């Protein structure tokens, strides 16, 4: 019974994200540019991710920590308001950048702090460059003073404070980038590697 609903909720979430021309997600800016193109061409491959236990475990970790953040605010350990799964967008000319951050804490003094949760099976090379870049884009997108990038791994729970933000010029450079893959390790985790001519071993 539980298993069935886990898959259903993940599948529903994947189906909600319909690609629109001139709309880019923050994740598009921090990964191989070909992935967006392949998601439009081969949407059936994305549906496969709804049944990936590793991704589902990550979702469950997110849900648990988001509930914990709400509890900390409710019980007064964190002063301010908690907003969970916050979606936002900004226009750059005729292009729209969209993103969803795990949480935003609004303090009574007006400070806005983002929280981005990552779960990982390995405890090597933290924080990852692509995650730091993602958070810098969130700082720009949501007009945040800073963000906490928190990792939950089998070996430790660790957080990093990211105060920097990208500028519009940097966002435009990321949009124009044709570097495929963007990171050396991407192909080994990519569901589209089975058909991609740019695959690197």
C-alpha positions as CSV (number, residue, x, y, z in Angstrom):
1,X,0.0,0.0,0.0
2,X,2.7,2.5,1.0
3,X,4.9,1.5,-1.9
4,X,2.1,2.1,-4.4
5,X,1.6,5.7,-3.1
6,X,5.3,6.5,-3.1
7,X,5.4,5.6,-6.8
8,X,2.2,7.5,-7.5
9,X,3.3,10.7,-5.8
10,X,6.6,10.6,-7.6
11,X,5.0,9.9,-10.9
12,X,2.4,12.8,-10.4
13,X,5.3,15.2,-9.6
14,X,7.2,14.2,-12.7
15,X,4.1,14.6,-14.9
16,X,3.4,18.1,-13.4
17,X,6.6,19.5,-14.9
18,X,5.6,20.0,-18.5
19,X,8.3,21.6,-20.6
20,X,7.4,25.0,-22.1
21,X,9.5,26.8,-24.7
22,X,11.6,29.6,-23.3
23,X,11.2,28.3,-19.7
24,X,14.2,27.0,-18.0
25,X,14.5,25.4,-14.5
26,X,17.4,26.3,-12.2
27,X,18.5,22.6,-12.5
28,X,18.8,23.1,-16.3
29,X,21.5,25.8,-15.7
30,X,23.7,23.5,-13.5
31,X,23.7,20.3,-15.6
32,X,24.4,19.2,-19.2
33,X,22.4,21.4,-21.6
34,X,21.4,18.3,-23.7
35,X,19.3,16.9,-20.8
36,X,16.6,19.6,-21.3
37,X,16.5,18.8,-25.1
38,X,16.3,15.0,-24.4
39,X,13.5,15.5,-21.8
40,X,11.4,17.1,-24.5
41,X,12.2,14.4,-27.1
42,X,12.0,11.4,-24.8
43,X,9.7,12.1,-21.9
44,X,9.0,8.4,-21.4
45,X,12.6,7.9,-20.1
46,X,11.9,10.5,-17.4
47,X,8.9,8.4,-16.1
48,X,11.4,5.6,-15.3
49,X,12.8,7.8,-12.5
50,X,9.5,7.4,-10.5
51,X,10.5,3.9,-9.7
52,X,14.2,4.6,-8.8
53,X,14.6,3.6,-5.1
54,X,17.6,6.1,-4.7
55,X,15.5,9.0,-5.9
56,X,12.6,8.0,-3.7
57,X,14.8,7.7,-0.6
58,X,16.0,11.3,-1.4
59,X,12.4,12.5,-1.6
60,X,11.6,10.9,1.8
61,X,14.7,12.5,3.4
62,X,13.5,15.8,2.0
63,X,10.0,15.4,3.4
64,X,11.4,14.4,6.8
65,X,13.8,17.4,7.1
66,X,11.2,19.8,5.8
67,X,8.8,18.6,8.5
68,X,11.6,19.0,11.1
69,X,12.2,22.6,9.9
70,X,8.5,23.4,10.4
71,X,8.6,21.9,13.9
72,X,11.7,24.0,14.8
73,X,9.9,27.2,13.7
74,X,6.6,26.2,15.4
75,X,8.3,25.5,18.7
76,X,10.4,28.7,18.6
77,X,13.8,27.2,18.1
78,X,14.1,29.2,14.8
79,X,12.6,32.6,14.9
80,X,10.5,33.6,11.9
81,X,8.2,32.0,9.4
82,X,9.0,28.8,7.4
83,X,7.9,28.4,3.8
84,X,8.3,24.9,2.5
85,X,8.8,23.9,-1.2
86,X,8.8,27.5,-2.4
87,X,8.5,28.0,-6.2
88,X,9.5,31.2,-8.0
89,X,10.4,32.6,-11.3
90,X,12.2,35.6,-13.0
91,X,12.1,36.9,-16.5
92,X,15.2,37.6,-18.5
93,X,13.9,39.2,-21.7
94,X,11.6,36.5,-23.2
95,X,13.2,33.7,-21.1
96,X,11.7,32.6,-17.8
97,X,13.9,31.0,-15.1
98,X,11.9,28.8,-12.7
99,X,13.0,27.1,-9.5
100,X,11.8,25.4,-6.4
101,X,13.9,25.6,-3.2
102,X,13.2,23.3,-0.2
103,X,12.5,26.0,2.3
104,X,12.8,29.7,3.0
105,X,13.0,31.1,6.5
106,X,11.7,34.7,6.9
107,X,13.1,36.2,10.1
108,X,11.4,39.0,12.0
109,X,14.2,41.4,11.0
110,X,13.4,40.8,7.3
111,X,16.4,38.5,6.6
112,X,15.5,35.7,4.1
113,X,17.4,32.4,4.4
114,X,17.1,29.6,1.9
115,X,17.5,26.0,2.8
116,X,18.5,23.4,0.2
117,X,18.6,19.7,1.2
118,X,20.8,17.1,-0.4
119,X,21.0,13.5,0.4
120,X,24.0,11.5,-0.7
121,X,25.3,7.9,-0.4
122,X,28.9,9.2,-0.4
123,X,30.7,11.7,1.8
124,X,33.4,12.8,-0.7
125,X,34.0,16.3,-2.1
126,X,31.3,18.1,-0.3
127,X,30.0,20.6,-1.1
128,X,29.6,19.7,-4.7
129,X,30.3,22.5,-7.2
130,X,27.0,22.1,-9.0
131,X,25.0,22.3,-5.8
132,X,26.8,25.5,-4.7
133,X,26.0,27.0,-8.1
134,X,22.4,25.9,-7.8
135,X,22.2,27.6,-4.4
136,X,23.8,30.8,-5.7
137,X,21.1,30.9,-8.4
138,X,18.4,30.4,-5.8
139,X,19.9,33.3,-3.8
140,X,19.4,35.5,-6.9
141,X,16.0,34.0,-7.9
142,X,14.4,34.3,-4.5
143,X,16.3,37.5,-3.3
144,X,17.8,35.6,-0.4
145,X,20.4,37.0,2.0
146,X,22.0,33.6,2.2
147,X,21.2,29.9,2.0
148,X,22.1,26.8,4.0
149,X,23.1,23.9,1.8
150,X,22.6,20.8,4.0
151,X,23.9,17.3,3.2
152,X,22.6,14.1,4.8
153,X,24.9,11.2,4.2
154,X,25.5,7.8,6.0
155,X,28.7,9.3,7.5
156,X,27.6,12.8,8.6
157,X,25.1,15.6,8.4
158,X,26.9,18.8,7.4
159,X,25.8,22.3,6.3
160,X,27.4,25.0,4.3
161,X,26.4,28.7,4.3
162,X,26.3,30.2,0.8
163,X,26.0,34.0,0.7
164,X,27.1,34.7,-2.8
165,X,24.5,35.0,-5.6
166,X,24.8,34.9,-9.4
167,X,24.1,38.0,-11.5
168,X,21.9,38.2,-14.6
169,X,25.0,38.1,-16.8
170,X,26.1,34.8,-15.3
171,X,22.6,33.3,-15.7
172,X,22.7,34.3,-19.4
173,X,26.1,32.7,-19.8
174,X,24.8,29.5,-18.3
175,X,21.8,29.6,-20.6
176,X,24.1,30.0,-23.7
177,X,26.6,27.3,-22.6
178,X,26.9,24.4,-25.0
179,X,29.4,22.5,-22.9
180,X,28.3,18.8,-23.0
181,X,28.4,17.4,-20.4
182,X,28.8,20.3,-18.1
183,X,30.5,18.1,-15.4
184,X,32.8,15.1,-16.1
185,X,30.8,12.7,-14.0
186,X,27.3,13.5,-15.4
187,X,27.1,10.8,-18.0
188,X,27.5,7.9,-15.6
189,X,24.2,8.9,-13.8
190,X,22.3,10.2,-16.9
191,X,19.2,8.2,-18.1
192,X,19.8,9.6,-21.6
193,X,23.3,8.2,-21.9
194,X,21.9,5.2,-23.7
195,X,21.3,7.3,-26.7
196,X,23.6,10.3,-26.4
197,X,26.4,10.8,-28.9
198,X,28.2,13.1,-26.4
199,X,28.5,10.4,-23.7
200,X,31.9,10.4,-21.9
201,X,33.1,7.2,-20.2
